[in-house]
Amino acid sequence: MSCAVRVSAYAKINLSLRVLGVRPDGYHELRTIFQSIALHDTLTVRARRGPFVLECTEPECPADETNLVWRAAGHVWAASGRRGTLRDVEVRLTKRIPLKSGLGGGSSDAAAALRALGSLWRVKDAPLREIAARLGADVPYFLEGGTVLGLDRGDLLFPLVDHPVAWVTLVVPPFGVSTADAYRWWDETGGSKRPRPTDVGRTLLGPADLQNDLQGPVAAHHPEIERIVDALNKAGAFHAAMSGSGSAVFGLFSRRPAAERAVRAAQKTGARALLTRTVNRAAYQRLAGIPAHRINLPFVPRSLGHS
């Protein structure tokens, strides 16, 4: 058997992440705005006889059942009607998205595995979306891409009018932040006891929406986060913030030269920094190999645009 499928798993940033409280099930209720960026991992899926194999180019990336790619493969195997232990395929994961960075690498890899194995094993779209929801709150987003509003745990998705394409300077500190720690630190600040915002149902997005409620609690433990945000703002970013639960920080720029200068300035401090750009929904679905389908746009926000 020599059939191989190669798919790209694109990273995301959170243009905004508002934590509205703690749900009865213990999860945090969110209002977040996801945005695809061009930074991506690559999965090469090859049919072969024998036990399932997952290889990863990043030594710190687990290559066992704890990896979402492995779990995704097991679910698609079962959904395809195959019996017994997962087998007869190998996945090579080429990592470029940093681990524990808030850029969604693990969830995007899982979604890419769903697409690739769904194609290889002829599993329809609906079961794949159900599997995505079971794998994690961020995974369903990576079956859509572009600019998307996420509610509930971030998994109730409403595609938005795409954010204008912008250059992105990504700065990744030498430490990671676990999602569990970030939300625990938010809880410890008394966040769950604060009044819920009264504008949860608004569909227009203003400057007050463009913030990350986890940034303060994380920066209290890692002050470098705020220093990076301040540096990107001073470099001319029209919006800079920590992405997700951290530790990566992004700055959005209207022009490439300014974003490149911000990358060089960050690198001079010894930080890991790279240049990328946002990706709209149509480009994301083309590049990620997602079949075209019609998407209704229930929310039409004001531009998040350049100021």
C-alpha positions in Angstrom: 0.0 0.0 0.0 1.5 3.4 -1.0 -1.3 5.8 -0.7 -0.2 9.1 1.0 -1.9 12.3 2.0 -0.2 15.5 3.0 -2.1 18.2 4.8 -1.2 21.5 6.5 -2.3 22.4 10.0 -2.4 26.1 10.4 -2.0 28.0 13.7 -4.4 30.6 15.1 -4.2 33.6 17.2 -7.0 34.9 19.5 -7.8 38.5 18.5 -9.8 38.6 21.7 -10.4 36.3 24.6 -13.0 37.3 27.2 -13.6 34.9 30.1 -17.2 35.3 31.2 -17.2 33.0 34.2 -17.2 29.3 35.2 -19.8 27.0 33.8 -21.8 24.5 35.9 -19.7 21.7 34.2 -16.5 23.3 35.5 -15.3 24.7 32.1 -14.9 28.4 31.6 -17.4 30.2 29.4 -15.6 32.2 26.7 -16.2 34.8 24.1 -13.2 34.6 21.8 -12.3 35.7 18.2 -10.2 33.2 16.4 -8.0 34.2 13.5 -6.0 31.9 11.2 -2.3 32.6 10.4 0.0 31.2 7.8 2.4 29.4 10.3 1.6 25.7 10.0 2.6 22.2 10.8 2.5 19.5 8.2 1.1 16.0 8.5 2.1 13.3 6.0 -0.3 10.3 6.3 0.7 7.1 4.6 -1.1 3.8 4.4 1.1 0.9 5.3 0.7 -2.6 6.7 1.3 -3.0 10.5 0.6 -1.1 13.7 -0.2 2.5 13.8 2.9 4.8 13.9 3.1 8.5 14.9 6.4 10.2 14.3 7.1 13.9 15.3 10.0 16.1 14.4 9.8 17.9 17.8 11.4 15.9 20.5 9.1 17.3 23.2 6.0 16.4 21.2 4.4 13.2 22.5 4.2 10.4 19.9 1.8 8.2 21.8 -1.9 7.9 22.8 -1.7 11.3 24.6 -1.2 13.1 21.3 -4.5 14.4 19.8 -3.4 13.2 16.4 -3.3 9.6 17.7 -6.7 10.1 19.4 -8.2 11.6 16.2 -6.9 8.6 14.2 -8.5 6.2 16.6 -11.9 7.9 16.4 -11.8 8.1 12.6 -10.8 4.4 12.4 -13.9 3.5 14.4 -16.1 5.8 12.4 -15.0 4.2 9.2 -16.4 0.9 10.5 -13.0 -0.7 10.9 -12.6 -3.2 13.8 -9.9 -4.0 16.2 -6.8 -2.0 17.1 -5.9 1.1 15.1 -3.4 0.0 12.4 -2.3 0.1 8.8 -1.3 3.8 8.7 1.7 6.0 9.7 1.6 9.7 10.4 4.7 11.9 10.3 4.1 15.3 12.0 6.5 18.1 11.0 6.2 20.6 13.8 6.6 24.4 13.3 4.0 25.7 15.7 5.6 26.0 19.1 4.3 23.8 21.9 2.3 25.4 24.8 2.2 28.7 23.0 -1.5 29.5 22.7 -1.3 29.1 18.9 -3.5 25.9 18.8 -0.9 23.6 17.3 -2.2 20.4 18.9 -5.8 21.1 18.1 -4.9 22.1 14.5 -2.9 18.9 14.1 -5.9 16.9 15.3 -8.2 18.6 12.8 -5.7 18.0 10.0 -5.6 14.3 11.0 -9.3 14.2 10.8 -9.3 15.6 7.3 -6.5 13.4 6.0 -7.8 10.1 7.6 -11.3 11.0 6.7 -10.3 11.2 3.1 -8.2 8.0 3.3 -10.9 6.0 5.0 -13.9 7.6 3.3 -15.5 9.1 6.4 -18.1 11.8 5.8 -18.0 15.4 7.0 -20.7 15.1 9.7 -19.0 12.3 11.8 -15.7 14.2 11.5 -17.2 17.3 13.0 -18.7 15.2 15.9 -15.3 13.7 16.5 -13.7 17.2 16.5 -16.1 18.4 19.2 -15.1 15.4 21.4 -11.4 15.9 21.0 -11.3 19.5 22.3 -12.9 22.9 22.4 -10.6 24.4 19.8 -10.6 21.5 17.3 -13.9 22.4 15.6 -12.5 25.9 14.7 -9.8 24.3 12.7 -12.4 22.7 10.4 -13.5 26.3 9.5 -10.6 28.8 9.6 -10.6 32.5 9.0 -12.1 35.0 11.5 -14.6 33.2 13.8 -16.4 34.1 17.0 -16.4 31.3 19.5 -18.9 31.1 22.4 -19.5 28.7 25.3 -16.2 26.8 25.6 -15.1 28.4 22.4 -16.7 25.6 20.4 -20.0 27.3 19.5 -18.8 28.9 16.2 -20.1 31.8 14.2 -18.0 32.7 11.2 -17.4 36.5 10.9 -16.6 38.7 8.0 -12.8 38.1 7.6 -10.5 40.5 9.3 -8.4 42.5 6.8 -5.2 40.6 5.9 -2.4 41.8 8.2 1.2 41.0 8.8 1.9 39.3 12.1 5.0 39.4 14.3 5.0 36.4 16.6 7.3 36.4 19.6 7.6 33.2 21.6 9.2 33.4 25.0 11.5 30.6 26.1 8.8 29.2 28.4 5.5 27.6 27.7 2.2 28.1 29.6 -0.2 25.2 30.2 -3.9 26.0 29.6 -4.8 24.6 33.0 -2.3 26.9 34.7 -3.6 30.0 32.8 -7.2 29.4 33.8 -6.3 28.5 37.4 -4.4 31.8 37.7 -7.4 33.6 36.3 -9.6 31.9 39.0 -7.2 32.9 41.7 -7.5 36.6 40.7 -11.2 36.3 41.6 -12.3 36.4 38.0 -15.0 33.8 38.5 -16.6 36.1 41.1 -16.7 39.2 39.0 -20.0 40.3 37.4 -20.6 38.9 33.9 -20.3 41.5 31.1 -23.7 42.8 30.1 -22.7 42.9 26.4 -22.3 39.2 25.9 -24.9 39.1 23.1 -23.6 42.0 21.1 -22.6 41.3 17.6 -20.6 44.5 16.9 -16.9 44.4 18.0 -15.4 47.5 19.5 -12.0 48.3 21.0 -13.1 47.0 24.4 -13.6 43.5 22.9 -10.0 43.3 21.7 -8.3 42.1 24.9 -7.2 38.8 26.5 -8.5 38.3 30.0 -5.9 35.6 30.6 -3.0 38.0 29.8 -2.9 39.7 33.1 -3.0 36.6 35.3 -0.3 34.9 33.1 1.9 38.0 33.0 1.7 38.2 36.8 3.7 34.9 36.8 5.7 35.7 33.6 6.3 39.5 33.4 8.0 39.1 30.1 4.6 38.8 28.4 3.7 42.4 29.2 7.2 43.6 28.1 6.8 41.9 24.7 3.3 43.4 24.2 4.6 46.9 25.1 7.5 46.5 22.7 5.2 45.5 19.8 2.9 48.4 20.5 5.9 50.8 20.5 7.0 49.2 17.2 3.7 50.3 15.6 1.4 47.3 15.9 -2.2 48.3 15.7 -3.1 45.4 18.0 -0.8 43.4 20.2 -1.7 40.7 22.8 -1.0 37.3 24.2 -2.6 34.6 22.2 -5.0 32.2 24.0 -3.5 31.0 27.2 0.0 31.9 26.1 2.9 32.1 26.0 3.2 33.5 22.4 2.5 37.2 21.8 1.4 38.6 18.5 1.5 42.1 17.0 -0.6 43.0 13.9 0.9 45.4 11.4 -0.5 47.0 8.3 2.8 46.9 6.5 5.4 44.2 6.1 8.5 46.4 6.7 7.2 47.5 10.1 6.5 43.9 11.1 9.9 42.8 9.9 11.6 45.5 12.0 9.6 44.3 15.0 10.9 40.7 14.4 14.5 41.9 14.2 14.1 44.0 17.3 12.7 41.0 19.3 15.4 38.7 18.0 18.1 41.1 19.2 16.8 40.5 22.8 17.4 36.8 22.3 13.7 36.0 21.9 12.3 33.6 19.2 10.4 35.8 16.7 9.1 35.2 13.3 7.0 36.9 10.6 3.8 35.5 9.3 0.4 36.9 8.1 -3.3 36.3 8.7 -5.2 33.9 6.4 -8.8 34.5 5.4 -11.4 31.7 5.4 -11.3 31.0 1.7 -7.6 30.8 1.6 -7.5 28.7 4.7 -9.9 26.2 3.3 -8.0 26.0 0.0 -4.6 25.7 1.7 -5.8 23.2 4.3 -7.5 21.1 1.7 -11.0 21.6 3.1 -13.8 21.0 0.5 -15.6 24.2 -0.3 -19.0 24.6 1.3 -21.4 27.5 1.8 -21.1 29.3 5.2 -23.7 31.6 6.4 -22.4 34.7 8.2 -24.7 35.4 11.1 -22.6 38.2 12.5 -21.3 41.2 10.5 -19.0 43.1 12.9 -17.4 46.5 12.4 -13.9 46.2 11.1 -11.4 45.2 13.7 -9.1 47.2 11.5 -6.1 49.3 11.6 -5.9 52.4 13.8 
